[in-house]
Amino acid sequence: MEIPQIDISPLINGGIEEVHEVITQIKMACEGISCFYITGHGIDESMIADVMKCGQDFFNLPMDKKVNLSLKKSSAYRGYIQLGSERTASKVDVKEGIYFGPDSSSDDPDVAACEPMLGANQFPDEKELPGFEATIKAYMHKMSLVGHAMMKGLALGLELSDDFFHDKFNPAFSLLALWHYPPVPAELDSWGVGPHTDYGVLTLLIQDDVGGLQVETSNGEWIDVPPIPGTFVVNVGDVVEAWTEGQFHATIHRVKNSTSKHRISAPFFFQPGLDCLIKSLHDVEATDSACKTSSTKLALNKPFKFGEYVLNKFEKSYGKR
């Protein structure tokens, strides 16, 4: 089985006939393997290269410089995650990383319960990594535009209005991570990250030329998702599966470390606002009063606030703030 490659430029630039073809391709991918490449996204290759260089430069910093930006020091789950700090599928993840998100606060009472997810980013010193902060912020802005275009495609694929999801992502609560997967000896039974699904909506991933990403097919077979220059890998998250009651599947994926090379990747997690009520798209009766905190995937069939859900995920992974 091959991973589909979809040119989404009609979603960004318009064109009725071309958009119809793109929608069909996205729908087929989401109902099938739920992983695909996108081209025609409008992000310059030079910007992609700059982001990957940011990752390389950051992870090459001395450990004390990285730890100084530790996520444990943040009031908003922004910052550096040390090697071996996370577990997936009961095994320690062999990776290190850093999270960035919206620099924001809110007076909205619907968001108040999720206040620990709001706050300032932690960036390396400008003197040590010149241009790092500006590059990351510019990239996140550009990727938000791609995310909105993708949600337009999903909406049309579900026979909804093209702006159905717009208000749910305005403002969005999107996160960018930089991940470093160091080489691991072949004899060790370890993974950069074990089998899992992403908790959010869409993950738009750039990866270097090392490879290691795999997705699981419906028959339980694992297949490689090799890097293709100029493309993003799109993974579907749990929230999309909840919205569509399983019509679109969350992507089960994992990352195998190389035995000899360092791997860098940069996933952009396009996610709705913290106050967004997640419910079946067919459930017109569900209201905030029916909202329940969703802490496991089994609870994804209940109406729940996205902010409470994502806060629960981060508290389990990194502790309460």
Solvent accessible surface area in square Angstrom, and as a share of the most:
residue,aa,sasa,rsa
1,M,146,0.65
2,E,157,0.70
3,I,19,0.10
4,P,48,0.30
5,Q,96,0.43
6,I,2,0.01
7,D,75,0.39
8,I,0,0.00
9,S,27,0.17
10,P,16,0.10
11,L,8,0.04
12,I,73,0.37
13,N,117,0.60
14,G,38,0.37
15,G,38,0.37
16,I,157,0.80
17,E,148,0.66
18,E,96,0.43
19,V,19,0.11
20,H,127,0.56
21,E,92,0.41
22,V,7,0.04
23,I,24,0.12
24,T,52,0.30
25,Q,58,0.26
26,I,1,0.01
27,K,62,0.26
28,M,133,0.60
29,A,5,0.04
30,C,0,0.00
31,E,68,0.30
32,G,41,0.39
33,I,19,0.09
34,S,3,0.02
35,C,0,0.00
36,F,0,0.00
37,Y,6,0.02
38,I,0,0.00
39,T,34,0.20
40,G,34,0.32
41,H,12,0.05
42,G,62,0.60
43,I,11,0.06
44,D,98,0.51
45,E,120,0.54
46,S,75,0.48
47,M,41,0.18
48,I,22,0.11
49,A,59,0.46
50,D,71,0.37
51,V,0,0.00
52,M,22,0.10
53,K,116,0.49
54,C,12,0.07
55,G,0,0.00
56,Q,82,0.36
57,D,44,0.23
58,F,0,0.00
59,F,16,0.07
60,N,123,0.63
61,L,25,0.13
62,P,77,0.48
63,M,97,0.43
64,D,99,0.51
65,K,84,0.36
66,K,9,0.04
67,V,48,0.27
68,N,92,0.47
69,L,20,0.10
70,S,14,0.09
71,L,4,0.02
72,K,165,0.70
73,K,125,0.53
74,S,12,0.08
75,S,85,0.55
76,A,1,0.01
77,Y,1,0.00
78,R,0,0.00
79,G,0,0.00
80,Y,3,0.01
81,I,8,0.04
82,Q,79,0.35
83,L,94,0.47
84,G,36,0.34
85,S,57,0.37
86,E,29,0.13
87,R,164,0.60
88,T,23,0.13
89,A,65,0.50
90,S,99,0.64
91,K,81,0.35
92,V,60,0.35
93,D,3,0.02
94,V,29,0.17
95,K,19,0.08
96,E,10,0.05
97,G,0,0.00
98,I,0,0.00
99,Y,18,0.07
100,F,0,0.00
101,G,3,0.03
102,P,40,0.25
103,D,79,0.41
104,S,40,0.26
105,S,93,0.60
106,S,39,0.25
107,D,149,0.77
108,D,54,0.28
109,P,112,0.70
110,D,72,0.37
111,V,14,0.08
112,A,60,0.46
113,A,66,0.52
114,C,2,0.01
115,E,71,0.32
116,P,36,0.23
117,M,0,0.00
118,L,18,0.09
119,G,19,0.18
120,A,71,0.55
121,N,22,0.11
122,Q,36,0.16
123,F,35,0.14
124,P,11,0.07
125,D,78,0.40
126,E,99,0.44
127,K,186,0.79
128,E,67,0.30
129,L,19,0.10
130,P,104,0.66
131,G,31,0.29
132,F,5,0.02
133,E,63,0.28
134,A,68,0.53
135,T,29,0.17
136,I,0,0.00
137,K,94,0.40
138,A,44,0.34
139,Y,0,0.00
140,M,25,0.11
141,H,117,0.52
142,K,87,0.37
143,M,0,0.00
144,S,30,0.19
145,L,101,0.50
146,V,3,0.02
147,G,0,0.00
148,H,50,0.23
149,A,11,0.08
150,M,0,0.00
151,M,5,0.02
152,K,60,0.25
153,G,0,0.00
154,L,3,0.01
155,A,0,0.00
156,L,50,0.25
157,G,4,0.04
158,L,29,0.15
159,E,154,0.69
160,L,48,0.24
161,S,65,0.42
162,D,67,0.35
163,D,91,0.47
164,F,69,0.29
165,F,3,0.01
166,H,86,0.38
167,D,115,0.60
168,K,57,0.24
169,F,1,0.01
170,N,90,0.46
171,P,113,0.71
172,A,27,0.21
173,F,5,0.02
174,S,8,0.05
175,L,1,0.01
176,L,0,0.00
177,A,0,0.00
178,L,0,0.00
179,W,15,0.05
180,H,22,0.10
181,Y,8,0.03
182,P,20,0.13
183,P,44,0.27
184,V,14,0.08
185,P,68,0.43
186,A,82,0.64
187,E,142,0.64
188,L,95,0.47
189,D,106,0.55
190,S,23,0.15
191,W,40,0.14
192,G,0,0.00
193,V,10,0.06
194,G,5,0.04
195,P,55,0.35
196,H,51,0.23
197,T,31,0.18
198,D,16,0.08
199,Y,36,0.14
200,G,5,0.05
201,V,2,0.01
202,L,2,0.01
203,T,7,0.04
204,L,0,0.00
205,L,14,0.07
206,I,6,0.03
207,Q,25,0.11
208,D,27,0.14
209,D,126,0.65
210,V,38,0.22
211,G,11,0.10
212,G,24,0.23
213,L,4,0.02
214,Q,33,0.15
215,V,0,0.00
216,E,49,0.22
217,T,8,0.05
218,S,117,0.75
219,N,119,0.61
220,G,40,0.39
221,E,89,0.40
222,W,63,0.22
223,I,20,0.10
224,D,89,0.46
225,V,1,0.00
226,P,70,0.44
227,P,36,0.23
228,I,61,0.31
229,P,124,0.78
230,G,26,0.25
231,T,13,0.07
232,F,0,0.00
233,V,3,0.02
234,V,0,0.00
235,N,4,0.02
236,V,0,0.00
237,G,1,0.01
238,D,6,0.03
239,V,0,0.00
240,V,2,0.01
241,E,43,0.19
242,A,12,0.09
243,W,3,0.01
244,T,6,0.03
245,E,116,0.52
246,G,26,0.25
247,Q,70,0.31
248,F,1,0.00
249,H,77,0.34
250,A,8,0.06
251,T,1,0.01
252,I,69,0.35
253,H,11,0.05
254,R,41,0.15
255,V,7,0.04
256,K,77,0.33
257,N,8,0.04
258,S,25,0.16
259,T,82,0.48
260,S,85,0.55
261,K,121,0.51
262,H,107,0.48
263,R,2,0.01
264,I,9,0.05
265,S,2,0.02
266,A,0,0.00
267,P,7,0.04
268,F,0,0.00
269,F,25,0.10
270,F,0,0.00
271,Q,1,0.00
272,P,0,0.00
273,G,7,0.06
274,L,10,0.05
275,D,59,0.31
276,C,11,0.07
277,L,28,0.14
278,I,0,0.00
279,K,57,0.24
280,S,22,0.14
281,L,36,0.18
282,H,132,0.59
283,D,50,0.26
284,V,122,0.70
285,E,138,0.62
286,A,11,0.08
287,T,72,0.42
288,D,80,0.41
289,S,109,0.71
290,A,44,0.34
291,C,34,0.20
292,K,118,0.50
293,T,79,0.46
294,S,0,0.00
295,S,40,0.26
296,T,63,0.37
297,K,85,0.36
298,L,165,0.82
299,A,24,0.19
300,L,14,0.07
301,N,122,0.62
302,K,88,0.37
303,P,23,0.15
304,F,0,0.00
305,K,22,0.09
306,F,0,0.00
307,G,0,0.00
308,E,49,0.22
309,Y,0,0.00
310,V,0,0.00
311,L,20,0.10
312,N,30,0.16
313,K,54,0.23
314,F,5,0.02
315,E,42,0.19
316,K,138,0.58
317,S,59,0.38
318,Y,39,0.15
319,G,32,0.31
320,K,160,0.68
321,R,96,0.35
